Amino acid sequence: QVQLVESGGGLVQPGGSLRLSCAASGNIVNFAVMRWYRQAPGKQRELVAGVTNVGILNYADSVKGRFTISRDNAKNTVYLQMNSLTPEDTAVYYCNAVPHIYVRDYWGQGTQVTVSA
């Protein structure tokens, strides 16, 4: 089975930085697209950033210029560097992966990011 495991979340002050990691394991050795989503309590999950296996990038307008997504295809790992964090960035951040041979989207369990003074 495919498993995605997020790490790197935590408590950070406004203006601070965090780097999230998502490591994939299982039968699928690479993915067409890997993305980061986030969800605050009572709100819908929203797309934060995505990257394809050939390096095409997408960002939500709210994080452009502050967040950077990257991936290491050999490691099946995607990263999210988050800078200039604000309380509005507080959410559970989820990793999402789409295989080339599509069965379904895969999701991690999430990692909590809390931005508070």
C-alpha positions in Angstrom: 0.0 0.0 0.0 1.0 3.6 -0.6 1.7 5.7 2.5 2.4 9.4 2.7 3.9 10.7 6.0 4.1 14.4 6.7 6.6 15.9 9.1 7.9 19.3 10.1 4.9 21.0 11.6 4.8 22.8 14.9 4.3 26.0 16.7 6.0 29.1 15.3 5.7 32.9 15.9 4.4 35.2 13.2 7.1 36.0 10.7 8.8 32.7 11.3 9.5 29.8 9.0 8.9 26.1 8.9 9.8 23.4 6.4 7.4 20.5 5.8 8.3 17.2 4.3 6.2 14.5 2.9 7.7 11.1 2.2 6.0 8.5 0.1 6.5 4.8 0.3 4.9 1.7 -1.1 4.4 0.2 -4.6 4.3 3.5 -6.4 7.8 4.8 -7.0 6.9 8.2 -8.4 3.9 10.4 -8.8 2.7 12.7 -11.6 1.7 15.4 -9.2 2.4 16.1 -5.6 0.6 18.8 -3.7 0.2 20.4 -0.3 -3.3 21.2 1.0 -4.3 22.7 4.3 -7.5 22.7 6.4 -8.5 24.8 9.4 -11.3 23.5 11.7 -14.7 24.1 10.2 -13.3 25.1 6.8 -12.8 23.2 3.6 -9.5 21.8 2.5 -7.7 24.2 0.2 -4.8 23.8 -2.2 -1.6 25.5 -1.1 0.9 24.4 -3.8 1.6 21.7 -6.3 4.5 20.4 -8.4 4.6 17.9 -11.2 7.3 15.3 -11.8 8.8 17.6 -14.5 8.9 20.7 -12.3 5.7 22.6 -13.2 4.7 24.6 -10.1 1.4 26.1 -8.9 0.7 28.2 -5.8 -2.3 29.6 -4.1 -2.4 33.4 -4.4 -2.3 33.7 -0.6 1.1 32.0 -0.4 2.9 33.2 -3.5 6.2 34.8 -2.6 6.2 33.2 0.8 6.0 29.5 0.3 8.2 27.3 -2.0 7.3 23.7 -3.0 10.0 21.3 -4.2 10.4 17.6 -4.7 13.1 15.0 -4.8 11.8 12.4 -7.3 14.4 9.8 -6.3 13.2 10.0 -2.7 9.5 10.3 -3.6 9.5 13.3 -1.2 7.9 16.7 -1.5 8.8 19.7 0.6 7.1 23.0 1.5 9.3 25.8 2.7 7.0 28.3 4.5 8.4 31.8 5.3 6.8 34.9 6.7 4.1 32.9 8.4 1.0 34.6 9.7 -1.8 33.4 12.0 -3.9 32.9 8.9 -1.6 30.1 7.9 -2.6 28.0 10.9 -4.0 24.7 9.7 -3.4 21.0 9.3 -1.3 20.6 6.3 -1.8 17.5 4.1 0.3 15.9 1.5 -1.5 14.7 -1.7 0.0 12.5 -4.4 -1.4 11.5 -7.8 0.1 8.5 -9.6 0.8 8.3 -13.3 -1.3 5.1 -13.5 -4.3 6.5 -11.8 -6.2 4.6 -9.1 -6.9 7.4 -6.7 -5.4 10.3 -5.0 -3.3 9.4 -1.9 -3.3 11.5 1.2 -1.2 11.8 4.3 -2.6 12.1 7.8 -1.5 15.7 8.1 0.8 17.8 10.2 -0.3 20.7 12.4 1.1 24.2 11.8 0.2 26.8 14.4 1.3 30.4 14.0 0.9 32.3 17.2 2.7 34.9 19.2 
